[in-house]
C-alpha cells in the first residue's frame, strides 16, 4: 500500500500516524476542534468540524462520519448516504488557528468500499498503476497562481498592466500577506522555495519543493483554503479564477512532474543535451497525445479558455522544448530534471489533473509515443510554419474539450466511468447555463444588429 507523507506542525515524515499519536497531538497542542476536509468532484473544498474529544471517543478514524452525498453532487437523493473516513497520515495542527487541526478524508459508501468517483481514490489508482510499472513515486511540484484584491489599494501607485513580475515593495503591497502565508506553510512542514509578485496587477505565487503525487494534490487544496483564510485578516479577497481580467495575465497551476524509483529520477540523462532520457520523452509524448482531452480536466471552466489565448504566456500549442514558454510542455533548466505541464489552471481538481497526467504519460511510455522538440517561439510562427511542424493546439472552449475527453478511452478509464460521466454531465450543464445568460456584451455587440 502506498503511504504518502504526513505533515505535523514543523515536521515532514514518511511514518504513518496512529490513533494514539493523533490523540497525543491533540493533547499536546490543546486541540478542541478537528476540521475534516474532502473535495467534491469539481475540486470544491468541503469541510465539517468535529469536537476533538468526540473525534477520539467515537473513533472517527476507523468509523468515519456519515454525510449526504447528494448535497455535494456525488449521489442521487434516493441513495445519498456516504461516509468520510479520515486518512490519519494527513493529520495537521493548524498553526494559524488556536486549538484547531485538520485531517483529510477518503470517501466510501455505507459498506466502507472506496467511492469510485472519490477524487483521492482516483489519484491513488493512478499512483498504484505507476507503482505496478516499477515507479515507486511520482514527484510533483505544483505552482498555483492567484490574484489578491486589496480593498485599500491606492489607484495612483498601482502596477502597470502585465508589468508586475518580481515587482518590489511598495508597489508589491501584499508582501506581508505572502510572508505570513509562507510562514504558515513552512510551519506545516512544506518547503517553500520562494514567494513573489507575478506578472498581473496583484497577481502572486508561492512555490514549494516537490511532493509525492497524493500529498501534492492535498497541498493544492490546503493552499487554496489557507490562502483565503489568512487573507481575511488582511482585508484581502483572493481569487483562483483563471482569467479575472481581460487585459492581464491569467492564473495557471503549472505542474512539474517526474517518475522516481528508489530515489532515482527516472527521467534524467546527464549525457542528453536536454537532460532527458527516452522514458521522459515518451512520457511527454503521452501527455501531448492526450492533452486535448486533458484540457477538460486541466481547464474545467468556461473562463479557463479566456486565459488560453496567445501573447499572455499561456500555452495553447501541443509541443515541448527546453525553456520554451510558447509550448504546452517546458523542460526547465535545472539539474534534477522534470517535465513542466503548463496549461492547467487553479480551477482544476488537482486529484483528477494529476491522475490524468500520470495515466497519459504512462500510456506514452507503453506505446512509445514520441514528439520532436520545437525550440522556436511558436507564437511568432506563421500558420504555414505551424502546419509544416504538425503543431496542433488545445481546444478553444470547454465544450470542445469535453468532447475530446469523451472520446479518449485512456482518460475515461483514468478517471473511471462513474467519475468521468458525472464530471461531463456537470460541466455540460454548466456550459448550457452559462450560454443561456444574457450579458452586457450581448447588448454591446448585438442590440442594434
N, C-alpha and C positions, 0 to 999 in steps of 0.2 A: 504494500500500500504506500502511495506517495505521501510523505509527510512534508508539509510546507513550513516555512519559517514562522515562528511566533514572535510577536512584538510585545514585550513587557516594558514598562517605563524605564528608559535608559539602557535597554539591552536588546540584542538580537540573538536568537538561539535556534538551533535545529531540533531541540528536545521537545517532544510533545508535552502539553500541560496535562495534569491530572486534576480531578475534582478537589483533592486535598490541597494541591498547590494553589488552585484558584481561591479556595477558602482562606488560605493563609494570606494571599494578596489582598483579599477583601478586608481582612482584619488589620493588616499592617497599614493599609492606606485609608482605613476608615471609610470604606465604600458603602454607601447607603442605597444606591440605585445602579442597576445594570441596564444599559441600553442594548437591546437586541436588534441587529441590523440585518437586512437582506435586500436584494434588489428585485424589482419586477422584471419582466422580460424585456421591456423597453429601456431598462437601465435606471429607472427611477428608484430612489432610496426609500425604503420602508422601515420604520422604527417603532418599537414599543418598549416600555420601561417596566422592569420587574424589580421589586424591592430586593435588596441583596440577601436578606435573611430568608426570604421566600424562595429565592433562586437556589439557595443551598438546601433548604428544608424540603422543597418539592423535587429536588434532584432534576432541575430543568436541563442539565447537561445530558442526562440519559433519556428523560421523558419528553423533553421539548415542550413547546407551547402551541396549543391549537389556535388557528385563526381562520378567517373567512377568505378562502382563495378567490371567490368570485368578486370580492371587493377590490382586488388588485389585478384583475384581468387574467388570472390563471385558470379558473374553473367555472363551470356553469352553476347556476344557483341551486339546482337540484342535487348536485354532488360537490358542494363547495368546501367541505371541511379539509383542512390541511394541517400539517404540523411543522413548525420551525424548530429544528434541532440544532442547538449551538455547536459550533466547532471549537473545542477547548483550546486548540492551538492559536486561536485568534484573540484570546482574552487580552484586553489592553486597558490599563489605567489611563484615564484621560487627564493629562497634566494641566489643561486649561480650565477644567471644571472641578469644583470641590465635591468630593465624595461620589464621583461617578466613574463608571468603567463601561467598556464596550465589548461586545462579543458578536461575531458574525455567525449567521445561521445557514445551514443547508435546509432544503425544502423536501418534505416527504408527504406521502399520502397517509391515510389513517392507519395503515398496516406497517408504517415505517419503511416503506420502499422509497428509494430516491425518486423524486418527481422528475420525470424525463425532460420537462421543459424548464427545470430549475437552472438559472444561469451558471452557478458554480459547478453544478453537476456536468453541464455541457462542456465547460472548460476542463474539468477533471478528466472527462473521457478523452479529450484531445491530448492531454498530458500522458494518460495511460497508453494511448496509441503511439506516441513518440517513444515512450519507455520500452514498449514491445519491439521497437525497431532499433534499440540499442542506445538511445539517448536518455541519460538519467536526469537531465534538467534542461529546461528551456529558459534561458535568461532573457528577460525583457526589461528595458528601461523606458518607461512612458514619459512623454513630455506634454504636459497639459497647459495650454494657454487659456487665458481668461481676461475679461475686462472688469475694471473696478470703476464704479460710478461714485464720485465724491460729491456729496451734496453741498460742500462748501468750496467747490472749485472756483478759482479766480480766472475768469474768461480772458483776462489781459495777459496771463502768464501761461496759457495752455500750450501744449506741444503742437507743432505744425503737423499737418496730415502726413502719416506714414514716415515720420522722422523721429520716432521715439526710441529706436533700438539703442540700448545701453545709455540712455539719456541720464544725466546726473541730477541730483537734487539742486535747487528746489523745484525744478520742473517735474522731477520724479517725486511727487508728493505722497506716494504710497509706500515709500521705502520702509518706514517704521512698521507698517502693516505687514509687509513681506517678511521683515525680520522676525516679527512675532510669530507669524505662521511658520516660518522656517525653524524657529526655536522649538515650537510645539512638535513639529515633525521629527526633529532630532531627539527630543525628549522621548518620543515614541519609538526610537530605535532606527528610524530611517536615516540614511546617509545622504544629506543634501550636498550636491556638488556646488551649486551657486543659485542665486536668485537675481533677477534683473528686470528692467523695463523692456517690453517688446516694442515692435515697430509701430503699432497703432497707438493713438492717443489713449492713455490709461489702460494699455494692454500689458499683461505681466506673465511671467513664467518662473517656476521653481523647478529645477532639475534634481533628480536623485540618481544614485547608482542603481545598477540593475538588480532585479529580484527574480526568483523563480516565477513562473507564469501565473499561478494562482495568487500568491501574495502581491504580484504586480497589479492584477485586476482589483484585488481588495484595496490596494493603495489608491487607485484611481477613484474609487467610491469614497474612501475615507478622506482623500484630499478635497474633493468637492464639498463634502459635509463640513469639514473643519474650516475650510476657506470661507464658507458662508457664515459659519458660527462665529468665528473671530471677527469677521467684517462688521458684524452688528455693533461691536464695542467701539469701532472707529467711525460709526455713522456712514459706512460704505454699503453700497449694493454691489453684488457680484453677479456676473452672467457668464455662463459657459456656452451661450448661443454661438453657433458657428460664424455668423456674419451679422453682427449687431448694427454696423454702419456701412452704407453703400460705398463710401469713399475711403474706407480704412481697411487695413489688413484683417482677414478673418482669423479666427482662432482654430488651431489644429490640435491634434493629440497624436503626435508622431510616436512611433513605436520602434525602438531599437531591439533587434531580436537575434539570438544566436543559439545554436544547439550545442550542448556540452555533454561530455561523458567522462566520469571520474576526474572532474576538474579541468579537463582539456577542452579548449574551444575547437569544436569540430568543423568550423568554417575557415580556420586560419591556415595560411600557407605563406611562410616568410619568403619563399622563392618566387612567388607570383607578384607581378608589378602592382596588382590591386590588393594584395594580401589575402586573396580568396582562393580556396580550393574548389574542385569541381562540385563537391557536395553543396557548397554555398551557392554556386551558380545555378545548379538545378533547383535549389530551394527558391531562389529568386525567380527562376522561370515559372515555377508552380504558382507563386503569388501573382505574377504578371498575367499568367494564363487565366486565373480565376478572378482577377481584380475587378472586372465589370460586375460580377455577381457580388463580390465582397463589398462593393460600394453601397449596397442596400443596408449592410450592417455598419460599415465604417462611416457612412454619411447618411444617417437614417431619417433626416427631416427635409422638408421642402426648402427650408432656409439653408441647409447644407450646400446646396448646389448654387447658391448665390456667392459662396466662397470659392467654388471650383471654377474660376474664370482666369484668363491669362493676366499677367503683369502684377499679381499680388503674391508671388512666390507660392501659390497653391498649386500642387501638382495635378495636371489633368492628362498628361501623356503617359501611356503604358510603356515605360522604358526604364533603364537603370544605367548608372555610371558612378564612378567615384566623384565625390564632391559636387555633382551636378544637381542644382536645386530646381531645374526645369523638368526633371524626370520624377516619376512616382516613387522610385526607389533610389536612394543615395547611399553610397558607401563612405562613411565619414573617415577623415584622415586621423587614425589613431592605431596604436599597436594592437590592442585587444579588439580585433575587427568584429563588426556586427553589420546587420542589414537594417537600414532605416527605412521604414514604410511611412510615407509622408501624407497620405490623403485623408486619413481618419480625422474626425473632429471630436470635441468633448461631449457631443450629444450621443455618441456611440455607447452601447453597453460594452464595457471592456471585456467581460467574460465571453460574450459572443464574438467580439472582434478578435481576441487572441486565439480563440478556438478556430475561427475561420482561417486566420493566418497560418496556424500550425498545420491544419489539415491540408491547406493549399500548398504549403511548402513541402510537406511530406509527399504529396501527390507529384510534385515536380521532381523530387528525388527518385520516386518509384518509376516514373515514366521518362526520366532523363530529359526533361524539358529545358531547352537552352535558348537564351536570348543574348545576342551580341550587345555589348555596351554602346550607348550613344553618348559621346563625350561633348557634342556641340550643344549650344543653347537652343533648345527646341523651340522656344518662343520666337526666336529670330529666323527660324527656318521658313522657307516658302511652303505653300501647300504641296507643290511638286516634290520638294525635298522630303517632306513628311511622308508622302505617298511612296517615294522611292525607298525609304528606310523602313517601310511597312509598320509605321508607328500608329497605333490605334489610340483612342482617348477614352476616358471614363464616361459613363452616362451623363447626360446633361440635366436630368431631373430624376426625382425619386421613383416615379412610376416606371421609367425605363430601367432603372437599377433593379427594381423588384421583379420585373420580367426576366432580367438576366439571372437573378438569384433563383427564380423558379426553375429555370432550365439547367441549372448547374447541379448535377447529382452529387458531386463531391461535397459541395457546401450544404445542400439539403441534408445529406447524411451526417455532416459535421455537426450541424445544429440539432438534428433529429427531426423527424417528420412532425411530431407534436409541436415542438417549439417553433419550427420553421413556418408551419401553416398558421399558427397563432400570430406570429410576427407579421407575416404577409397580410393576413386579414386585418390586423390592427392598423398597419401602415396604409393599406389601401383605403380604409375608412377615413384615416387622417387626410389622405390626398383628396378624397371626394368632398369632405367637409371644407377643407381649405379652398379648393377650387370653386366651391359654391358661394363663398363670401364675396361681396362686392366691396371694393376698397376705393380710396381716393384716386388711385392710379387708373381704375376703370373709368371714372368720370373725366380724369385728365386727358386720357387718350381717345376715349370713345363717345363722350357725351354729345359731341357735335358731328359724329360720323354720318 
